[in-house]
Amino acid sequence: MKKENEVNYELQSEVPFTDSLTGLFHHGFFLNVLTREIKRSLRYRESISLALIDIDAFSVYNKQQGPLQADRELIEIAAIIKKTVRDVDLVARFGGDIFTVILTEADASSCVNALERIRGAINERYNGALTVCIGSAACPEDADNTDDLIGRARNALERAKTKGRGELFFFERVKGVAVVDEPRVLVVDDVPLNVKILEEMLIPLKYKVSKAFGGLEALALIEREDIDLVLLDVMMPGVDGIEVCRRIKSQEHTRIIPVVMVTALDEIEAKIRSIEAGADDFISKPVNKLELLARTRSLIAVKRLNENMIGFENALISLANAVEAKDVYTRGHTKRVSSMAIRLGKRINLSSRELEALRIGGILHDIGKIGIPDAILKKEGALDPDEWEVMKSHPDVGYRLVYPLKRTLLQALDIIRSHHEKMNGSGYPDGLKGEAISMVARIMAVADCYDALITDRPYRKAFTQEEVLQLMRQEAGENKLDGQVVDTLIVMLNNQLKEGGEKDYD
C-alpha cells in the first residue's frame, strides 16, 4: 500500500516524496497519506494515531555543536524512529527538528508502547544528552479530519514540552500514560430497536454507551453513573422524556448534563414542552447519523468546558470563604448577601442570567479583601484616612483578581467592582452615577448595606431592624442607594414579619 502511495504521489506532483537530508517521507507526502488514512479509518472504524516528535532544545545543540553535527544527529534520530516502528507505520519529517509518525490500527491507548519505545531508544542512544518530547492524537476519537488531528497532536506536543524534557502526552485522553475516562452517553427509549440503532450510530466516536428503556430507569442510572450526554426519546409510557428532562435540569448535580430530545418532525407541542423543561437540543426521527455525531461531540465538549468553569468557580468560592473566615464578624456575610440579593432580584423580575450573577457576585463581592491587611480589617474603631483608602481598594483588587474569568463571570464581575458605587456618584472605585451603575450592582449594594448594618462589627454593635431601615431610607433619600430597590427590600421584610419570619433569605 505504501509503495502504491509513493508512485501515485510522484506521478501527480512530479516531485520526490522523500526528505533530502533524512531520507524520510517529506511533509507533502505525509499530508497526502494522512488524509487517505483518516478516510480509511472513518470508513472501516479502525483507529489511527498521529504522533509529533520534537527534539528537545535542538536549537541550542545546533549552536553548540554546529550545523554539520546537528544534521548528523537528525539523520541518526530519523533512523532510530524508523527502525523502532512497524513496517505498516509511516515516518516523515514534519519540519525542522520535528518528526511525525502515522500509526495505523492504533488508538491512543494501544500506541503507548510504540511511542515509549521511540523515546526510550533515543534516550539510550544519547544517554540523555538528546531527548524528545512526543504529542499524540487519535482518529476518530480526537478528530475526524486532517487539520484537526494535526492541531490536536500539536496541542499534546506543547503540553508535553511544558512538562519538561523527554515527556509524552496524549491529547485529552492520556496524560503521561494514564488513560482519562471516555465520555459516556445515555440512550433512553422504550423501544429496544431504537436504542440499538442509536448505539450503532455512536460507534465511530468510541464513547461508552449506557442504555435505559424507561424514564425511571434512566433517572436511576444517572444517579449511579457519570453521564456526559442523554439522548432521550420524548414519547415513553409512565415517566415520559419531558419529565425526565425536567428532573435532570432541576437538580444542581445533574443540570449541566446536555439533554438531546429525539422527536418526530411533527411533534411541535412536544418540542415546546421540552424547551420549557430545559432540553439543550433536538434530533428528528429518522435520525441522521452525521447530525447525531456532530451534535454529540459538540454538546459533550460544552459540558466538559462547563465542568472546568464550575471548578474555577468553586476555587474562587473557597478563596472568598477563606477571606471571610479571617474576620469573625463577617462569617456568613457573603452567603446572606447573595441570598438576599437573589430574593430582591426575583421581586424586581430580573432574568435568570442576572439572578445567577447575583448568586455568584454575592459570594465573591468581597474577595478583594484578600489584599487588605488584618490590622485594617479587624481594627476596633474608625479607620484613619490612609487606612480608609486601603480599604476602598478592595473592589478594584477583587475585580483584577477574577478578571481573567470575565467570559464566565459576566455581570458578576460588574458586581465585584461596583457594589460600593452610589447613585449620586459619591461611591468608589470609579465614581459611577445613576444608570451607569448596573441594576445587579445596585441590588448588591442594598443587600450588602443591610447585612453590614444588621450585624455586629468590631467598631460597633448591630443596629435594630427599625434603625437599619431608617438609615437605608435616608441613604435612598440622599440618592446614594437605589430608592426602588430599598422600597422592595422594605416590602419584602415587612411581608416576612407578617408571615412569621423566614429561616434564611432563600
C-alpha positions as CSV (number, residue, x, y, z in Angstrom):
1,M,0.0,0.0,0.0
2,K,2.8,2.4,0.9
3,K,4.6,1.7,-2.4
4,E,1.4,2.4,-4.3
5,N,1.1,5.8,-2.5
6,E,4.7,6.7,-3.3
7,V,4.2,6.0,-7.0
8,N,0.9,7.9,-7.1
9,Y,2.4,10.9,-5.3
10,E,5.4,11.1,-7.7
11,L,3.1,10.9,-10.7
12,Q,0.7,13.5,-9.5
13,S,3.2,16.0,-8.0
14,E,6.2,15.3,-10.3
15,V,8.5,15.8,-7.2
16,P,10.3,13.2,-5.0
17,F,8.4,12.0,-1.9
18,T,11.4,11.9,0.4
19,D,13.2,14.5,2.5
20,S,16.7,15.1,1.1
21,L,18.5,15.1,4.4
22,T,16.9,12.3,6.4
23,G,15.6,10.1,3.6
24,L,12.2,10.0,5.4
25,F,9.0,11.0,3.7
26,H,8.6,14.7,3.5
27,H,5.7,16.9,4.7
28,G,3.7,17.0,1.5
29,F,3.7,13.2,1.1
30,F,2.9,12.8,4.8
31,L,-0.2,15.0,4.4
32,N,-1.3,13.0,1.4
33,V,-1.1,9.7,3.2
34,L,-2.7,11.1,6.4
35,T,-5.7,12.3,4.5
36,R,-6.1,8.8,3.0
37,E,-5.6,7.1,6.3
38,I,-8.2,9.3,8.0
39,K,-10.8,8.4,5.3
40,R,-9.9,4.7,5.7
41,S,-10.2,5.0,9.5
42,L,-13.7,6.5,9.3
43,R,-14.9,4.1,6.6
44,Y,-13.7,0.9,8.4
45,R,-14.0,2.2,12.0
46,E,-10.3,1.4,12.7
47,S,-8.4,4.0,14.8
48,I,-5.2,5.6,13.7
49,S,-2.8,7.7,15.8
50,L,-0.7,10.6,14.8
51,A,2.5,11.4,16.8
52,L,4.7,14.5,16.6
53,I,8.2,14.0,17.9
54,D,10.3,17.1,18.8
55,I,14.0,17.0,19.7
56,D,14.3,19.0,23.0
57,A,16.4,22.1,22.9
58,F,17.8,21.2,19.5
59,S,18.4,24.9,18.5
60,V,20.8,25.1,21.5
61,Y,22.5,21.9,20.4
62,N,22.8,23.3,16.9
63,K,24.6,26.4,18.1
64,Q,26.9,24.5,20.4
65,Q,27.9,21.7,18.0
66,G,27.4,23.4,14.7
67,P,25.0,22.7,11.7
68,L,27.0,19.8,10.3
69,Q,26.9,17.8,13.6
70,A,23.3,18.8,14.1
71,D,22.4,17.4,10.7
72,R,24.1,14.1,11.5
73,E,22.0,13.8,14.6
74,L,18.8,14.5,12.7
75,I,19.8,11.7,10.3
76,E,20.6,9.4,13.3
77,I,17.3,10.1,15.1
78,A,15.3,9.7,11.9
79,A,16.8,6.2,11.5
80,I,16.1,5.3,15.2
81,I,12.4,6.3,14.8
82,K,12.0,4.4,11.5
83,K,13.7,1.3,13.0
84,T,11.5,1.3,16.1
85,V,8.1,1.5,14.5
86,R,6.3,-1.2,12.4
87,D,6.6,-1.5,8.6
88,V,2.9,-0.6,8.2
89,D,3.5,2.8,10.1
90,L,4.7,5.9,8.2
91,V,7.5,8.1,9.4
92,A,8.0,11.5,8.0
93,R,10.0,14.7,8.6
94,F,7.3,17.2,9.7
95,G,9.7,20.2,9.5
96,G,12.9,21.3,11.1
97,D,13.7,19.1,14.1
98,I,10.1,17.7,14.3
99,F,9.3,14.2,13.0
100,T,5.8,12.6,12.6
101,V,4.6,9.0,12.7
102,I,1.2,7.7,11.5
103,L,0.4,4.6,13.5
104,T,-2.2,2.5,11.7
105,E,-4.8,0.5,13.6
106,A,-3.7,2.1,16.9
107,D,-5.8,4.2,19.2
108,A,-4.4,6.5,21.9
109,S,-4.1,3.7,24.5
110,S,-2.6,1.0,22.2
111,C,0.1,3.2,20.7
112,V,1.6,4.0,24.2
113,N,4.1,1.2,23.9
114,A,5.3,2.2,20.4
115,L,5.9,5.8,21.4
116,E,7.6,4.7,24.7
117,R,9.9,2.6,22.6
118,I,10.9,5.6,20.4
119,R,11.5,7.8,23.5
120,G,13.5,5.0,25.2
121,A,15.6,4.2,22.1
122,I,16.7,7.8,21.6
123,N,17.4,8.3,25.3
124,E,19.5,5.1,25.4
125,R,21.4,6.2,22.2
126,Y,22.4,9.6,23.6
127,N,22.4,8.8,27.3
128,G,20.1,11.8,28.0
129,A,22.2,14.3,26.1
130,L,19.4,14.5,23.5
131,T,15.8,13.7,24.3
132,V,12.5,14.0,22.6
133,C,9.0,15.2,23.6
134,I,6.1,13.4,21.9
135,G,2.5,14.5,21.5
136,S,-0.2,12.3,20.0
137,A,-3.8,12.3,19.0
138,A,-6.1,9.7,17.5
139,C,-8.7,9.5,14.8
140,P,-11.7,9.3,15.2
141,E,-11.5,9.6,19.0
142,D,-10.0,13.1,19.0
143,A,-10.5,14.4,15.4
144,D,-12.0,13.2,12.1
145,N,-10.1,15.4,9.6
146,T,-6.5,16.2,8.8
147,D,-6.3,19.8,10.1
148,D,-8.0,19.0,13.4
149,L,-5.9,15.8,14.0
150,I,-2.6,17.7,13.4
151,G,-3.9,20.5,15.6
152,R,-4.7,18.2,18.5
153,A,-1.3,16.4,18.1
154,R,0.4,19.8,18.2
155,N,-1.6,20.7,21.3
156,A,-0.5,17.5,23.0
157,L,3.1,18.2,22.0
158,E,3.0,21.6,23.5
159,R,1.6,20.1,26.7
160,A,4.4,17.6,26.8
161,K,7.1,20.3,26.3
162,T,5.7,22.4,29.1
163,K,6.1,19.4,31.4
164,G,9.9,19.2,30.7
165,R,12.4,17.2,28.6
166,G,11.6,13.8,27.3
167,E,7.8,13.9,28.1
168,L,5.0,12.0,26.4
169,F,1.4,13.5,26.2
170,F,-1.8,12.3,24.6
171,F,-4.4,14.8,23.6
172,E,-7.1,14.9,26.3
173,R,-7.2,11.1,26.6
174,V,-3.9,10.0,28.1
175,K,-1.7,12.1,30.4
176,G,1.7,10.6,30.7
177,V,0.4,7.0,30.2
178,A,-2.7,7.3,32.4
179,V,-6.0,6.9,30.4
180,V,-8.6,9.6,31.0
181,D,-12.3,8.4,31.3
182,E,-14.0,8.4,28.0
183,P,-17.3,10.3,27.7
184,R,-20.5,8.3,28.5
185,V,-23.7,8.7,26.5
186,L,-27.0,7.5,27.9
187,V,-29.6,6.4,25.3
188,V,-33.2,6.3,26.5
189,D,-36.1,4.8,24.6
190,D,-38.8,2.3,25.5
191,V,-38.3,0.5,22.1
192,P,-35.1,-1.6,22.3
193,L,-34.6,-1.5,18.5
194,N,-34.4,2.3,18.6
195,V,-31.8,2.1,21.4
196,K,-29.8,-0.3,19.3
197,I,-29.9,1.9,16.2
198,L,-28.6,4.9,18.2
199,E,-25.9,2.8,19.8
200,E,-24.7,1.6,16.5
201,M,-24.5,5.1,15.1
202,L,-22.3,6.2,18.0
203,I,-19.7,3.6,17.3
204,P,-17.3,5.9,15.4
205,L,-17.0,8.2,18.5
206,K,-15.9,5.2,20.6
207,Y,-17.8,6.7,23.6
208,K,-19.1,4.5,26.3
209,V,-22.9,3.9,25.9
210,S,-25.4,3.2,28.6
211,K,-28.9,2.2,27.9
212,A,-32.3,2.7,29.6
213,F,-35.7,1.6,28.4
214,G,-37.9,3.8,30.6
215,G,-37.9,7.2,32.4
216,L,-37.4,5.9,35.9
217,E,-34.7,3.5,34.8
218,A,-32.9,6.5,33.2
219,L,-33.1,8.7,36.3
220,A,-31.8,5.9,38.5
221,L,-28.9,5.2,36.1
222,I,-28.0,9.0,36.1
223,E,-27.7,8.9,39.9
224,R,-25.3,5.9,39.7
225,E,-23.1,6.8,36.7
226,D,-21.2,9.9,35.5
227,I,-23.2,10.7,32.3
228,D,-21.9,13.2,29.8
229,L,-25.0,13.4,27.5
230,V,-28.5,12.0,27.3
231,L,-30.3,11.0,24.1
232,L,-33.8,11.0,25.2
233,D,-37.0,9.8,23.4
234,V,-40.0,12.1,24.1
235,M,-42.8,9.6,23.9
236,M,-42.5,6.9,26.6
237,P,-45.1,5.2,28.9
238,G,-45.1,6.2,32.5
239,V,-42.5,8.9,33.1
240,D,-42.0,10.4,29.7
241,G,-38.9,12.1,28.2
242,I,-40.1,15.6,29.0
243,E,-40.5,14.8,32.7
244,V,-37.1,13.0,32.7
245,C,-35.5,16.1,31.2
246,R,-37.3,18.4,33.7
247,R,-35.9,16.3,36.6
248,I,-32.4,16.3,35.2
249,K,-32.4,20.0,34.8
250,S,-33.9,20.8,38.2
251,Q,-31.2,19.2,40.2
252,E,-27.9,21.0,40.9
253,H,-25.7,18.0,40.5
254,T,-27.2,17.0,37.1
255,R,-28.3,20.2,35.5
256,I,-25.2,20.6,33.3
257,I,-25.7,17.3,31.6
258,P,-26.8,18.0,28.0
259,V,-30.1,16.5,27.1
260,V,-31.0,15.9,23.4
261,M,-34.6,15.1,22.7
262,V,-35.3,12.6,20.0
263,T,-38.6,13.6,18.4
264,A,-40.7,13.1,15.2
265,L,-40.7,16.1,12.8
266,D,-44.3,17.0,13.5
267,E,-44.1,16.9,17.3
268,I,-44.2,20.7,17.7
269,E,-46.0,20.7,21.0
270,A,-43.6,18.2,22.4
271,K,-40.7,20.3,21.3
272,I,-42.1,23.4,23.1
273,R,-42.7,21.5,26.3
274,S,-39.1,20.1,26.0
275,I,-37.7,23.6,25.7
276,E,-39.7,24.6,28.8
277,A,-38.2,21.5,30.6
278,G,-34.7,22.7,29.8
279,A,-33.7,20.5,26.7
280,D,-30.4,21.5,25.1
281,D,-31.2,20.3,21.5
282,F,-33.4,18.2,19.3
283,I,-32.8,15.4,16.8
284,S,-35.7,14.5,14.5
285,K,-36.6,10.9,13.5
286,P,-35.4,9.2,11.4
287,V,-32.0,10.2,12.9
288,N,-29.3,11.4,10.6
289,K,-26.0,9.8,11.6
290,L,-23.7,12.7,10.7
291,E,-26.0,15.1,12.5
292,L,-26.1,12.9,15.6
293,L,-22.3,12.6,15.7
294,A,-21.7,16.3,15.3
295,R,-24.2,17.3,18.0
296,T,-23.0,14.7,20.4
297,R,-19.3,15.8,20.1
298,S,-20.3,19.5,20.4
299,L,-22.5,19.1,23.4
300,I,-20.0,16.9,25.3
301,A,-17.3,19.5,24.6
302,V,-19.6,22.2,26.1
303,K,-20.2,20.0,29.2
304,R,-16.5,19.5,29.7
305,L,-16.0,23.2,29.4
306,N,-18.8,23.9,31.9
307,E,-17.3,21.4,34.3
308,N,-14.0,23.3,34.1
309,M,-15.8,26.6,34.7
310,I,-17.5,25.1,37.7
311,G,-14.1,24.0,39.0
312,F,-12.8,27.6,38.7
313,E,-16.0,28.9,40.4
314,N,-15.5,26.5,43.3
315,A,-11.9,27.6,43.7
316,L,-12.9,31.2,43.8
317,I,-15.7,30.5,46.3
318,S,-13.2,28.6,48.5
319,L,-10.9,31.7,48.3
320,A,-13.8,34.0,49.2
321,N,-14.7,31.8,52.2
322,A,-11.1,31.9,53.3
323,V,-11.0,35.7,53.2
324,E,-14.3,35.9,55.1
325,A,-13.1,33.4,57.7
326,K,-10.3,35.9,58.6
327,D,-12.8,38.1,60.4
328,V,-15.2,36.5,62.9
329,Y,-17.6,39.5,62.4
330,T,-18.2,38.8,58.7
331,R,-18.5,35.0,58.7
332,G,-21.6,34.0,56.8
333,H,-21.9,37.6,55.3
334,T,-21.4,36.6,51.7
335,K,-24.0,33.7,51.8
336,R,-26.5,36.0,53.4
337,V,-25.9,38.9,51.0
338,S,-26.1,36.5,48.0
339,S,-29.4,35.0,49.2
340,M,-31.0,38.4,49.9
341,A,-29.8,39.8,46.5
342,I,-31.4,36.9,44.7
343,R,-34.7,37.5,46.5
344,L,-34.6,41.1,45.6
345,G,-33.8,40.3,42.0
346,K,-36.7,38.0,41.8
347,R,-39.1,40.6,43.1
348,I,-37.8,43.1,40.5
349,N,-38.2,40.5,37.8
350,L,-34.6,40.1,36.7
351,S,-33.7,37.4,34.2
352,S,-32.3,34.0,35.2
353,R,-28.8,35.2,34.0
354,E,-29.0,38.3,36.2
355,L,-30.1,36.1,39.2
356,E,-27.1,33.8,38.6
357,A,-24.8,36.9,38.5
358,L,-26.3,38.0,41.9
359,R,-25.7,34.5,43.3
360,I,-22.0,34.3,42.4
361,G,-21.4,38.0,42.7
362,G,-22.8,38.0,46.2
363,I,-20.4,35.2,47.2
364,L,-17.4,36.9,45.5
365,H,-18.1,40.6,46.1
366,D,-15.6,41.0,48.9
367,I,-12.9,38.7,47.5
368,G,-10.6,41.7,47.0
369,K,-10.3,41.9,50.8
370,I,-7.6,39.3,50.5
371,G,-5.3,42.3,49.8
372,I,-6.4,44.2,52.9
373,P,-4.1,43.8,56.0
374,D,-5.7,42.2,59.0
375,A,-4.8,45.3,61.1
376,I,-7.3,47.3,59.0
377,L,-9.9,44.6,58.5
378,K,-10.2,43.9,62.3
379,K,-9.5,47.4,63.6
380,E,-11.7,48.2,66.6
381,G,-12.6,51.8,65.8
382,A,-12.8,54.2,62.9
383,L,-10.2,53.9,60.1
384,D,-7.9,56.9,59.6
385,P,-7.9,58.4,56.1
386,D,-4.9,56.4,54.9
387,E,-6.4,53.1,56.2
388,W,-9.8,54.0,54.6
389,E,-8.0,54.5,51.2
390,V,-6.6,51.0,51.6
391,M,-10.0,49.6,52.4
392,K,-11.6,51.3,49.4
393,S,-9.2,49.4,47.1
394,H,-10.8,46.0,47.7
395,P,-13.4,46.3,44.8
396,D,-10.6,47.0,42.3
397,V,-8.3,44.3,43.8
398,G,-11.2,41.8,43.5
399,Y,-12.0,42.8,40.0
400,R,-8.4,42.4,38.8
401,L,-8.1,39.1,40.6
402,V,-11.0,37.5,38.8
403,Y,-10.9,39.4,35.5
404,P,-9.2,36.5,33.6
405,L,-12.6,34.7,34.1
406,K,-14.6,37.6,32.6
407,R,-16.2,35.3,30.0
408,T,-17.6,33.1,32.7
409,L,-18.4,35.6,35.4
410,L,-20.0,38.2,33.1
411,Q,-22.2,40.5,35.2
412,A,-20.9,39.0,38.4
413,L,-17.6,40.8,37.6
414,D,-19.5,44.1,37.5
415,I,-20.9,43.4,40.9
416,I,-17.5,42.7,42.3
417,R,-16.2,46.1,41.1
418,S,-19.3,48.3,41.5
419,H,-21.1,47.2,44.7
420,H,-19.8,50.3,46.6
421,E,-20.8,52.8,43.9
422,K,-23.5,55.4,44.8
423,M,-26.4,56.7,42.7
424,N,-25.1,60.3,43.2
425,G,-21.6,59.5,42.1
426,S,-20.0,59.6,45.6
427,G,-19.1,55.9,45.6
428,Y,-15.9,54.0,44.7
429,P,-13.8,52.9,42.9
430,D,-15.0,54.6,39.7
431,G,-17.4,57.3,41.0
432,L,-20.2,55.9,38.7
433,K,-23.6,57.7,38.8
434,G,-27.2,56.8,38.2
435,E,-27.9,54.5,35.2
436,A,-24.1,54.0,34.7
437,I,-24.4,51.5,37.7
438,S,-25.9,48.2,36.6
439,M,-29.1,47.0,38.3
440,V,-27.3,43.9,39.7
441,A,-24.7,46.1,41.3
442,R,-27.4,48.4,42.8
443,I,-29.2,45.4,44.2
444,M,-25.9,44.1,45.7
445,A,-25.2,47.5,47.2
446,V,-28.6,47.4,49.1
447,A,-28.2,43.8,50.2
448,D,-24.6,44.4,51.3
449,C,-25.6,47.6,53.2
450,Y,-28.4,45.9,55.0
451,D,-26.3,42.9,56.2
452,A,-23.5,45.2,57.3
453,L,-25.9,47.3,59.5
454,I,-27.9,44.4,61.0
455,T,-24.8,42.5,62.2
456,D,-22.1,43.3,64.8
457,R,-18.8,44.8,63.6
458,P,-15.5,45.3,65.5
459,Y,-16.1,49.0,65.7
460,R,-19.9,48.9,66.7
461,K,-22.8,46.8,67.7
462,A,-25.6,45.8,65.3
463,F,-28.5,48.2,64.7
464,T,-32.0,47.1,65.2
465,Q,-34.0,46.4,62.0
466,E,-36.1,49.5,62.5
467,E,-32.9,51.6,62.8
468,V,-31.4,49.8,59.7
469,L,-34.4,50.6,57.6
470,Q,-34.5,54.2,58.7
471,L,-30.8,54.6,57.8
472,M,-31.4,52.9,54.4
473,R,-34.4,55.2,53.7
474,Q,-32.0,58.1,54.5
475,E,-29.4,56.8,52.0
476,A,-32.0,56.4,49.3
477,G,-33.3,59.9,50.1
478,E,-29.8,61.3,49.6
479,N,-29.7,59.4,46.2
480,K,-26.9,57.1,47.4
481,L,-28.8,53.8,47.3
482,D,-31.4,53.0,44.6
483,G,-34.8,54.0,46.0
484,Q,-36.7,51.3,44.1
485,V,-34.5,48.6,45.5
486,V,-34.7,49.9,49.0
487,D,-38.5,50.1,48.8
488,T,-38.6,46.5,47.5
489,L,-36.4,45.4,50.5
490,I,-38.7,47.1,53.0
491,V,-41.8,45.5,51.5
492,M,-40.1,42.1,51.4
493,L,-39.0,42.4,55.1
494,N,-42.4,43.6,56.2
495,N,-44.1,40.6,54.5
496,Q,-41.6,38.3,56.1
497,L,-42.6,39.7,59.6
498,K,-46.3,39.2,58.8
499,E,-45.6,35.6,57.7
500,G,-43.8,34.9,61.0
501,G,-40.3,35.2,59.7
502,E,-38.1,33.0,57.4
503,K,-35.2,30.8,58.4
504,D,-33.0,32.2,55.6
505,Y,-33.0,34.7,52.8
506,D,-33.6,31.7,50.4
